[in-house]
Amino acid sequence: MAKHLIIIKSNAVAGREADYEAWYNNVHLGEILEVEGFLSGQQFRHPPAEDGGRAAFSHFALFELESDDPGASLALLGETFASGAMTPSDALDPDGLVESAVYEPTGAFQSRG
């Protein structure tokens, strides 16, 4: 099976960032990791800009996926969410887009030391 990295970008409802992060980290990540092929995940947030500006997406999650068909894995994730099998949150911006992208390695993982 091939390994991939998946980035999922989303937004919290303005003023509900703490609620969104609590839901994502304590509920949603675990539910995603129950979907076949998803091995690990972590959420990140874009820190507030000094000038008050905001990134297009306030948050992204990075997942490690093991799958020979990452498109099918993402489709299964979407179907699982849409089916009601995952816990929704009203802190997820309902008017915002959720964007995902799949990346595959082009070389070996390297680390310092």
N, CA, C and O atoms as CSV, one atom per row, in Angstrom:
chain,resi,resn,atom,element,x,y,z
A,1,MET,N,N,0.844,-1.198,0.000
A,1,MET,CA,C,0.000,0.000,0.000
A,1,MET,C,C,0.876,1.243,0.000
A,1,MET,O,O,1.912,1.293,0.663
A,2,ALA,N,N,0.448,2.229,-0.744
A,2,ALA,CA,C,1.180,3.490,-0.836
A,2,ALA,C,C,0.778,4.424,0.303
A,2,ALA,O,O,-0.371,4.421,0.746
A,3,LYS,N,N,1.729,5.216,0.766
A,3,LYS,CA,C,1.443,6.211,1.806
A,3,LYS,C,C,1.311,7.580,1.171
A,3,LYS,O,O,2.013,7.919,0.219
A,4,HIS,N,N,0.396,8.353,1.722
A,4,HIS,CA,C,0.107,9.699,1.234
A,4,HIS,C,C,-0.074,10.615,2.436
A,4,HIS,O,O,-0.322,10.155,3.551
A,5,LEU,N,N,0.052,11.904,2.198
A,5,LEU,CA,C,-0.335,12.912,3.175
A,5,LEU,C,C,-1.565,13.614,2.631
A,5,LEU,O,O,-1.652,13.938,1.447
A,6,ILE,N,N,-2.500,13.837,3.520
A,6,ILE,CA,C,-3.743,14.529,3.158
A,6,ILE,C,C,-3.818,15.797,4.001
A,6,ILE,O,O,-3.621,15.761,5.216
A,7,ILE,N,N,-4.100,16.895,3.356
A,7,ILE,CA,C,-4.327,18.157,4.059
A,7,ILE,C,C,-5.797,18.499,3.892
A,7,ILE,O,O,-6.326,18.518,2.781
A,8,ILE,N,N,-6.447,18.768,5.018
A,8,ILE,CA,C,-7.854,19.190,4.998
A,8,ILE,C,C,-7.916,20.563,5.663
A,8,ILE,O,O,-7.574,20.715,6.835
A,9,LYS,N,N,-8.361,21.563,4.891
A,9,LYS,CA,C,-8.453,22.938,5.384
A,9,LYS,C,C,-9.907,23.267,5.699
A,9,LYS,O,O,-10.822,22.851,4.988
A,10,SER,N,N,-10.104,24.024,6.781
A,10,SER,CA,C,-11.461,24.421,7.165
A,10,SER,C,C,-11.398,25.676,8.021
A,10,SER,O,O,-10.317,26.163,8.353
A,11,ASN,N,N,-12.563,26.187,8.371
A,11,ASN,CA,C,-12.666,27.386,9.197
A,11,ASN,C,C,-13.568,27.144,10.394
A,11,ASN,O,O,-14.563,26.422,10.331
A,12,ALA,N,N,-13.178,27.773,11.472
A,12,ALA,CA,C,-14.035,27.811,12.655
A,12,ALA,C,C,-14.983,28.998,12.517
A,12,ALA,O,O,-14.668,29.971,11.833
A,13,VAL,N,N,-16.127,28.918,13.158
A,13,VAL,CA,C,-17.020,30.067,13.248
A,13,VAL,C,C,-16.289,31.147,14.039
A,13,VAL,O,O,-15.686,30.857,15.072
A,14,ALA,N,N,-16.339,32.375,13.568
A,14,ALA,CA,C,-15.664,33.477,14.257
A,14,ALA,C,C,-16.088,33.529,15.724
A,14,ALA,O,O,-17.276,33.504,16.042
A,15,GLY,N,N,-15.110,33.602,16.594
A,15,GLY,CA,C,-15.370,33.642,18.029
A,15,GLY,C,C,-15.545,32.279,18.666
A,15,GLY,O,O,-15.672,32.186,19.887
A,16,ARG,N,N,-15.556,31.215,17.870
A,16,ARG,CA,C,-15.767,29.852,18.383
A,16,ARG,C,C,-14.545,28.963,18.161
A,16,ARG,O,O,-14.655,27.737,18.145
A,17,GLU,N,N,-13.384,29.588,17.992
A,17,GLU,CA,C,-12.176,28.837,17.686
A,17,GLU,C,C,-11.860,27.789,18.750
A,17,GLU,O,O,-11.498,26.662,18.412
A,18,ALA,N,N,-11.989,28.138,20.025
A,18,ALA,CA,C,-11.680,27.187,21.104
A,18,ALA,C,C,-12.632,25.992,21.068
A,18,ALA,O,O,-12.210,24.854,21.278
A,19,ASP,N,N,-13.906,26.246,20.805
A,19,ASP,CA,C,-14.887,25.151,20.694
A,19,ASP,C,C,-14.563,24.255,19.503
A,19,ASP,O,O,-14.640,23.029,19.592
A,20,TYR,N,N,-14.198,24.890,18.382
A,20,TYR,CA,C,-13.865,24.147,17.177
A,20,TYR,C,C,-12.653,23.259,17.421
A,20,TYR,O,O,-12.663,22.076,17.081
A,21,GLU,N,N,-11.614,23.830,18.010
A,21,GLU,CA,C,-10.394,23.063,18.266
A,21,GLU,C,C,-10.644,21.919,19.251
A,21,GLU,O,O,-10.102,20.827,19.074
A,22,ALA,N,N,-11.448,22.151,20.277
A,22,ALA,CA,C,-11.767,21.088,21.230
A,22,ALA,C,C,-12.505,19.949,20.533
A,22,ALA,O,O,-12.187,18.779,20.743
A,23,TRP,N,N,-13.492,20.292,19.702
A,23,TRP,CA,C,-14.234,19.257,18.966
A,23,TRP,C,C,-13.304,18.517,18.013
A,23,TRP,O,O,-13.295,17.286,17.982
A,24,TYR,N,N,-12.526,19.258,17.240
A,24,TYR,CA,C,-11.678,18.617,16.235
A,24,TYR,C,C,-10.675,17.683,16.898
A,24,TYR,O,O,-10.519,16.536,16.479
A,25,ASN,N,N,-9.988,18.175,17.940
A,25,ASN,CA,C,-8.932,17.398,18.583
A,25,ASN,C,C,-9.441,16.265,19.461
A,25,ASN,O,O,-8.797,15.220,19.547
A,26,ASN,N,N,-10.575,16.449,20.109
A,26,ASN,CA,C,-11.070,15.459,21.076
A,26,ASN,C,C,-12.125,14.510,20.523
A,26,ASN,O,O,-12.391,13.465,21.116
A,27,VAL,N,N,-12.728,14.866,19.390
A,27,VAL,CA,C,-13.798,14.043,18.822
A,27,VAL,C,C,-13.498,13.687,17.362
A,27,VAL,O,O,-13.378,12.514,17.010
A,28,HIS,N,N,-13.381,14.710,16.529
A,28,HIS,CA,C,-13.349,14.509,15.084
A,28,HIS,C,C,-12.105,13.752,14.607
A,28,HIS,O,O,-12.213,12.861,13.765
A,29,LEU,N,N,-10.936,14.095,15.132
A,29,LEU,CA,C,-9.726,13.382,14.713
A,29,LEU,C,C,-9.868,11.880,14.952
A,29,LEU,O,O,-9.535,11.082,14.076
A,30,GLY,N,N,-10.352,11.493,16.113
A,30,GLY,CA,C,-10.536,10.073,16.417
A,30,GLY,C,C,-11.523,9.405,15.480
A,30,GLY,O,O,-11.332,8.253,15.089
A,31,GLU,N,N,-12.580,10.123,15.119
A,31,GLU,CA,C,-13.559,9.557,14.181
A,31,GLU,C,C,-12.954,9.374,12.795
A,31,GLU,O,O,-13.219,8.377,12.124
A,32,ILE,N,N,-12.144,10.335,12.370
A,32,ILE,CA,C,-11.492,10.199,11.065
A,32,ILE,C,C,-10.537,9.011,11.071
A,32,ILE,O,O,-10.447,8.280,10.084
A,33,LEU,N,N,-9.831,8.818,12.168
A,33,LEU,CA,C,-8.868,7.714,12.245
A,33,LEU,C,C,-9.537,6.347,12.275
A,33,LEU,O,O,-8.862,5.327,12.141
A,34,GLU,N,N,-10.849,6.314,12.449
A,34,GLU,CA,C,-11.604,5.056,12.343
A,34,GLU,C,C,-11.888,4.688,10.886
A,34,GLU,O,O,-12.244,3.547,10.591
A,35,VAL,N,N,-11.730,5.652,9.977
A,35,VAL,CA,C,-11.972,5.400,8.553
A,35,VAL,C,C,-10.774,4.629,7.994
A,35,VAL,O,O,-9.622,4.989,8.237
A,36,GLU,N,N,-11.061,3.578,7.251
A,36,GLU,CA,C,-10.016,2.707,6.731
A,36,GLU,C,C,-8.938,3.486,5.982
A,36,GLU,O,O,-9.236,4.311,5.118
A,37,GLY,N,N,-7.694,3.212,6.325
A,37,GLY,CA,C,-6.554,3.811,5.652
A,37,GLY,C,C,-5.951,5.007,6.372
A,37,GLY,O,O,-4.771,5.301,6.179
A,38,PHE,N,N,-6.731,5.709,7.200
A,38,PHE,CA,C,-6.208,6.875,7.911
A,38,PHE,C,C,-5.420,6.395,9.123
A,38,PHE,O,O,-5.972,5.755,10.018
A,39,LEU,N,N,-4.122,6.710,9.146
A,39,LEU,CA,C,-3.212,6.175,10.160
A,39,LEU,C,C,-2.944,7.134,11.311
A,39,LEU,O,O,-2.848,6.719,12.466
A,40,SER,N,N,-2.823,8.415,10.990
A,40,SER,CA,C,-2.508,9.407,12.019
A,40,SER,C,C,-2.979,10.767,11.534
A,40,SER,O,O,-3.198,10.978,10.341
A,41,GLY,N,N,-3.130,11.686,12.478
A,41,GLY,CA,C,-3.562,13.027,12.107
A,41,GLY,C,C,-3.270,14.031,13.198
A,41,GLY,O,O,-3.144,13.681,14.372
A,42,GLN,N,N,-3.163,15.291,12.792
A,42,GLN,CA,C,-2.940,16.381,13.726
A,42,GLN,C,C,-3.546,17.643,13.148
A,42,GLN,O,O,-3.494,17.869,11.939
A,43,GLN,N,N,-4.120,18.464,14.011
A,43,GLN,CA,C,-4.716,19.721,13.574
A,43,GLN,C,C,-3.765,20.883,13.853
A,43,GLN,O,O,-3.007,20.871,14.822
A,44,PHE,N,N,-3.828,21.881,12.982
A,44,PHE,CA,C,-3.024,23.093,13.112
A,44,PHE,C,C,-3.931,24.296,12.915
A,44,PHE,O,O,-4.961,24.197,12.247
A,45,ARG,N,N,-3.555,25.436,13.494
A,45,ARG,CA,C,-4.297,26.673,13.248
A,45,ARG,C,C,-3.351,27.742,12.766
A,45,ARG,O,O,-2.163,27.743,13.090
A,46,HIS,N,N,-3.893,28.647,11.990
A,46,HIS,CA,C,-3.134,29.789,11.502
A,46,HIS,C,C,-3.180,30.851,12.590
A,46,HIS,O,O,-4.263,31.300,12.964
A,47,PRO,N,N,-2.026,31.262,13.105
A,47,PRO,CA,C,-2.068,32.277,14.170
A,47,PRO,C,C,-2.604,33.601,13.636
A,47,PRO,O,O,-2.421,33.927,12.463
A,48,PRO,N,N,-3.259,34.353,14.500
A,48,PRO,CA,C,-3.785,35.657,14.063
A,48,PRO,C,C,-2.652,36.552,13.565
A,48,PRO,O,O,-1.568,36.585,14.147
A,49,ALA,N,N,-2.918,37.263,12.499
A,49,ALA,CA,C,-1.928,38.186,11.939
A,49,ALA,C,C,-1.870,39.441,12.796
A,49,ALA,O,O,-2.873,39.859,13.376
A,50,GLU,N,N,-0.690,40.033,12.869
A,50,GLU,CA,C,-0.523,41.248,13.667
A,50,GLU,C,C,-1.407,42.386,13.178
A,50,GLU,O,O,-1.844,43.221,13.970
A,51,ASP,N,N,-1.672,42.421,11.872
A,51,ASP,CA,C,-2.488,43.502,11.316
A,51,ASP,C,C,-3.981,43.202,11.359
A,51,ASP,O,O,-4.787,43.965,10.827
A,52,GLY,N,N,-4.351,42.079,12.000
A,52,GLY,CA,C,-5.762,41.714,12.105
A,52,GLY,C,C,-6.276,40.936,10.912
A,52,GLY,O,O,-7.434,40.519,10.903
A,53,GLY,N,N,-5.434,40.730,9.899
A,53,GLY,CA,C,-5.849,39.969,8.729
A,53,GLY,C,C,-6.058,38.505,9.072
A,53,GLY,O,O,-5.636,38.030,10.126
A,54,ARG,N,N,-6.706,37.811,8.178
A,54,ARG,CA,C,-7.031,36.413,8.422
A,54,ARG,C,C,-6.700,35.583,7.183
A,54,ARG,O,O,-6.929,36.012,6.052
A,55,ALA,N,N,-6.168,34.409,7.413
A,55,ALA,CA,C,-5.875,33.496,6.314
A,55,ALA,C,C,-7.180,33.003,5.700
A,55,ALA,O,O,-8.233,33.064,6.334
A,56,ALA,N,N,-7.105,32.516,4.471
A,56,ALA,CA,C,-8.298,31.984,3.810
A,56,ALA,C,C,-8.895,30.836,4.623
A,56,ALA,O,O,-10.114,30.670,4.655
A,57,PHE,N,N,-8.051,30.048,5.275
A,57,PHE,CA,C,-8.512,28.960,6.136
A,57,PHE,C,C,-7.848,29.131,7.501
A,57,PHE,O,O,-6.629,29.278,7.593
A,58,SER,N,N,-8.642,29.110,8.539
A,58,SER,CA,C,-8.101,29.294,9.883
A,58,SER,C,C,-7.406,28.040,10.396
A,58,SER,O,O,-6.539,28.128,11.266
A,59,HIS,N,N,-7.772,26.884,9.874
A,59,HIS,CA,C,-7.227,25.623,10.370
A,59,HIS,C,C,-6.946,24.656,9.230
A,59,HIS,O,O,-7.570,24.717,8.170
A,60,PHE,N,N,-5.993,23.764,9.471
A,60,PHE,CA,C,-5.831,22.625,8.583
A,60,PHE,C,C,-5.426,21.422,9.414
A,60,PHE,O,O,-4.837,21.554,10.487
A,61,ALA,N,N,-5.747,20.271,8.907
A,61,ALA,CA,C,-5.346,19.022,9.550
A,61,ALA,C,C,-4.497,18.249,8.562
A,61,ALA,O,O,-4.759,18.243,7.359
A,62,LEU,N,N,-3.480,17.600,9.089
A,62,LEU,CA,C,-2.564,16.812,8.283
A,62,LEU,C,C,-2.741,15.349,8.680
A,62,LEU,O,O,-2.626,14.998,9.855
A,63,PHE,N,N,-3.021,14.502,7.697
A,63,PHE,CA,C,-3.252,13.085,7.952
A,63,PHE,C,C,-2.283,12.238,7.144
A,63,PHE,O,O,-1.915,12.581,6.021
A,64,GLU,N,N,-1.883,11.132,7.739
A,64,GLU,CA,C,-1.133,10.115,7.022
A,64,GLU,C,C,-2.132,9.054,6.592
A,64,GLU,O,O,-2.901,8.537,7.403
A,65,LEU,N,N,-2.108,8.741,5.312
A,65,LEU,CA,C,-3.043,7.787,4.727
A,65,LEU,C,C,-2.257,6.669,4.055
A,65,LEU,O,O,-1.271,6.920,3.361
A,66,GLU,N,N,-2.693,5.454,4.263
A,66,GLU,CA,C,-2.120,4.314,3.550
A,66,GLU,C,C,-3.220,3.732,2.679
A,66,GLU,O,O,-4.182,3.143,3.173
A,67,SER,N,N,-3.058,3.910,1.358
A,67,SER,CA,C,-4.102,3.500,0.427
A,67,SER,C,C,-3.539,3.463,-0.988
A,67,SER,O,O,-2.716,4.299,-1.361
A,68,ASP,N,N,-3.986,2.499,-1.763
A,68,ASP,CA,C,-3.625,2.476,-3.172
A,68,ASP,C,C,-4.548,3.360,-3.999
A,68,ASP,O,O,-4.287,3.604,-5.177
A,69,ASP,N,N,-5.636,3.847,-3.378
A,69,ASP,CA,C,-6.580,4.727,-4.066
A,69,ASP,C,C,-6.999,5.848,-3.114
A,69,ASP,O,O,-8.068,5.776,-2.508
A,70,PRO,N,N,-6.160,6.891,-2.975
A,70,PRO,CA,C,-6.476,7.946,-2.011
A,70,PRO,C,C,-7.772,8.693,-2.333
A,70,PRO,O,O,-8.440,9.191,-1.427
A,71,GLY,N,N,-8.128,8.773,-3.604
A,71,GLY,CA,C,-9.399,9.412,-3.966
A,71,GLY,C,C,-10.580,8.657,-3.385
A,71,GLY,O,O,-11.529,9.262,-2.886
A,72,ALA,N,N,-10.520,7.327,-3.449
A,72,ALA,CA,C,-11.584,6.512,-2.872
A,72,ALA,C,C,-11.604,6.653,-1.353
A,72,ALA,O,O,-12.672,6.643,-0.742
A,73,SER,N,N,-10.427,6.785,-0.742
A,73,SER,CA,C,-10.361,6.966,0.713
A,73,SER,C,C,-10.992,8.289,1.128
A,73,SER,O,O,-11.717,8.352,2.120
A,74,LEU,N,N,-10.713,9.349,0.363
A,74,LEU,CA,C,-11.344,10.644,0.652
A,74,LEU,C,C,-12.849,10.581,0.426
A,74,LEU,O,O,-13.618,11.167,1.188
A,75,ALA,N,N,-13.268,9.879,-0.607
A,75,ALA,CA,C,-14.703,9.723,-0.856
A,75,ALA,C,C,-15.366,8.979,0.300
A,75,ALA,O,O,-16.460,9.344,0.730
A,76,LEU,N,N,-14.704,7.933,0.804
A,76,LEU,CA,C,-15.243,7.194,1.947
A,76,LEU,C,C,-15.331,8.087,3.173
A,76,LEU,O,O,-16.302,8.011,3.926
A,77,LEU,N,N,-14.330,8.932,3.384
A,77,LEU,CA,C,-14.372,9.880,4.504
A,77,LEU,C,C,-15.573,10.810,4.359
A,77,LEU,O,O,-16.305,11.030,5.324
A,78,GLY,N,N,-15.778,11.356,3.165
A,78,GLY,CA,C,-16.918,12.242,2.923
A,78,GLY,C,C,-18.250,11.546,3.113
A,78,GLY,O,O,-19.178,12.118,3.685
A,79,GLU,N,N,-18.348,10.315,2.637
A,79,GLU,CA,C,-19.584,9.533,2.801
A,79,GLU,C,C,-19.855,9.244,4.272
A,79,GLU,O,O,-20.999,9.302,4.723
A,80,THR,N,N,-18.799,8.933,5.016
A,80,THR,CA,C,-18.952,8.645,6.443
A,80,THR,C,C,-19.452,9.882,7.176
A,80,THR,O,O,-20.340,9.785,8.023
A,81,PHE,N,N,-18.886,11.047,6.857
A,81,PHE,CA,C,-19.330,12.290,7.486
A,81,PHE,C,C,-20.773,12.597,7.111
A,81,PHE,O,O,-21.587,12.933,7.972
A,82,ALA,N,N,-21.090,12.481,5.819
A,82,ALA,CA,C,-22.439,12.802,5.334
A,82,ALA,C,C,-23.496,11.846,5.876
A,82,ALA,O,O,-24.665,12.216,5.990
A,83,SER,N,N,-23.097,10.628,6.209
A,83,SER,CA,C,-24.055,9.623,6.700
A,83,SER,C,C,-24.528,9.891,8.123
A,83,SER,O,O,-25.485,9.272,8.588
A,84,GLY,N,N,-23.860,10.809,8.813
A,84,GLY,CA,C,-24.216,11.068,10.205
A,84,GLY,C,C,-23.443,10.200,11.178
A,84,GLY,O,O,-23.684,10.267,12.384
A,85,ALA,N,N,-22.520,9.387,10.685
A,85,ALA,CA,C,-21.734,8.512,11.553
A,85,ALA,C,C,-20.670,9.273,12.335
A,85,ALA,O,O,-20.085,8.736,13.275
A,86,MET,N,N,-20.418,10.526,11.948
A,86,MET,CA,C,-19.452,11.364,12.659
A,86,MET,C,C,-20.194,12.475,13.382
A,86,MET,O,O,-21.246,12.934,12.937
A,87,THR,N,N,-19.633,12.893,14.494
A,87,THR,CA,C,-20.243,13.931,15.324
A,87,THR,C,C,-20.033,15.301,14.689
A,87,THR,O,O,-18.891,15.727,14.516
A,88,PRO,N,N,-21.109,15.996,14.339
A,88,PRO,CA,C,-20.955,17.340,13.772
A,88,PRO,C,C,-20.658,18.366,14.867
A,88,PRO,O,O,-20.813,18.080,16.055
A,89,SER,N,N,-20.238,19.542,14.463
A,89,SER,CA,C,-20.024,20.644,15.405
A,89,SER,C,C,-20.568,21.923,14.805
A,89,SER,O,O,-20.347,22.214,13.629
A,90,ASP,N,N,-21.283,22.687,15.619
A,90,ASP,CA,C,-21.777,23.971,15.141
A,90,ASP,C,C,-20.679,25.038,15.196
A,90,ASP,O,O,-20.920,26.191,14.839
A,91,ALA,N,N,-19.476,24.660,15.640
A,91,ALA,CA,C,-18.336,25.572,15.627
A,91,ALA,C,C,-17.580,25.506,14.294
A,91,ALA,O,O,-16.706,26.336,14.040
A,92,LEU,N,N,-17.910,24.524,13.443
A,92,LEU,CA,C,-17.363,24.441,12.087
A,92,LEU,C,C,-18.164,25.404,11.223
A,92,LEU,O,O,-19.390,25.310,11.164
A,93,ASP,N,N,-17.489,26.321,10.560
A,93,ASP,CA,C,-18.167,27.334,9.760
A,93,ASP,C,C,-19.014,26.671,8.670
A,93,ASP,O,O,-18.461,26.092,7.735
A,94,PRO,N,N,-20.342,26.744,8.774
A,94,PRO,CA,C,-21.204,26.087,7.785
A,94,PRO,C,C,-21.189,26.785,6.428
A,94,PRO,O,O,-21.554,26.187,5.416
A,95,ASP,N,N,-20.765,28.051,6.403
A,95,ASP,CA,C,-20.728,28.797,5.151
A,95,ASP,C,C,-19.361,28.744,4.479
A,95,ASP,O,O,-19.192,29.196,3.346
A,96,GLY,N,N,-18.392,28.186,5.193
A,96,GLY,CA,C,-17.040,28.118,4.644
A,96,GLY,C,C,-16.823,26.846,3.849
A,96,GLY,O,O,-17.540,25.859,4.012
A,97,LEU,N,N,-15.844,26.889,3.006
A,97,LEU,CA,C,-15.480,25.714,2.237
A,97,LEU,C,C,-14.584,24.816,3.071
A,97,LEU,O,O,-13.839,25.295,3.926
A,98,VAL,N,N,-14.655,23.534,2.828
A,98,VAL,CA,C,-13.679,22.593,3.348
A,98,VAL,C,C,-12.933,22.097,2.127
A,98,VAL,O,O,-13.534,21.586,1.182
A,99,GLU,N,N,-11.627,22.250,2.152
A,99,GLU,CA,C,-10.804,21.906,0.995
A,99,GLU,C,C,-9.838,20.794,1.393
A,99,GLU,O,O,-9.273,20.817,2.487
A,100,SER,N,N,-9.651,19.834,0.513
A,100,SER,CA,C,-8.701,18.767,0.799
A,100,SER,C,C,-7.761,18.573,-0.386
A,100,SER,O,O,-8.102,18.874,-1.530
A,101,ALA,N,N,-6.573,18.062,-0.083
A,101,ALA,CA,C,-5.586,17.776,-1.115
A,101,ALA,C,C,-4.776,16.563,-0.684
A,101,ALA,O,O,-4.504,16.371,0.501
A,102,VAL,N,N,-4.393,15.747,-1.661
A,102,VAL,CA,C,-3.600,14.543,-1.417
A,102,VAL,C,C,-2.211,14.766,-2.000
A,102,VAL,O,O,-2.058,15.267,-3.115
A,103,TYR,N,N,-1.207,14.386,-1.226
A,103,TYR,CA,C,0.176,14.469,-1.676
A,103,TYR,C,C,0.828,13.105,-1.505
A,103,TYR,O,O,0.584,12.402,-0.524
A,104,GLU,N,N,1.662,12.742,-2.477
A,104,GLU,CA,C,2.403,11.494,-2.364
A,104,GLU,C,C,3.887,11.830,-2.300
A,104,GLU,O,O,4.318,12.836,-2.864
A,105,PRO,N,N,4.669,11.006,-1.623
A,105,PRO,CA,C,6.092,11.314,-1.480
A,105,PRO,C,C,6.831,11.218,-2.807
A,105,PRO,O,O,6.503,10.402,-3.668
A,106,THR,N,N,7.832,12.070,-2.948
A,106,THR,CA,C,8.686,12.032,-4.126
A,106,THR,C,C,10.099,11.594,-3.772
A,106,THR,O,O,10.957,11.471,-4.646
A,107,GLY,N,N,10.331,11.363,-2.508
A,107,GLY,CA,C,11.644,10.912,-2.037
A,107,GLY,C,C,11.496,10.376,-0.628
A,107,GLY,O,O,10.401,10.369,-0.065
A,108,ALA,N,N,12.591,9.932,-0.070
A,108,ALA,CA,C,12.589,9.363,1.277
A,108,ALA,C,C,12.426,10.445,2.325
A,108,ALA,O,O,12.864,11.579,2.128
A,109,PHE,N,N,11.791,10.096,3.451
A,109,PHE,CA,C,11.659,10.986,4.591
A,109,PHE,C,C,13.045,11.201,5.197
A,109,PHE,O,O,13.802,10.246,5.373
A,110,GLN,N,N,13.371,12.428,5.509
A,110,GLN,CA,C,14.671,12.723,6.083
A,110,GLN,C,C,14.494,13.460,7.392
A,110,GLN,O,O,13.525,14.198,7.572
A,111,SER,N,N,15.422,13.263,8.299
A,111,SER,CA,C,15.409,14.004,9.542
A,111,SER,C,C,16.835,14.357,9.945
A,111,SER,O,O,17.789,13.695,9.536
A,112,ARG,N,N,16.966,15.374,10.727
A,112,ARG,CA,C,18.283,15.814,11.191
A,112,ARG,C,C,18.725,14.936,12.345
A,112,ARG,O,O,17.923,14.636,13.230
A,113,GLY,N,N,19.953,14.526,12.356
A,113,GLY,CA,C,20.488,13.776,13.481
A,113,GLY,C,C,20.475,12.358,13.233
A,113,GLY,O,O,20.896,11.578,14.088
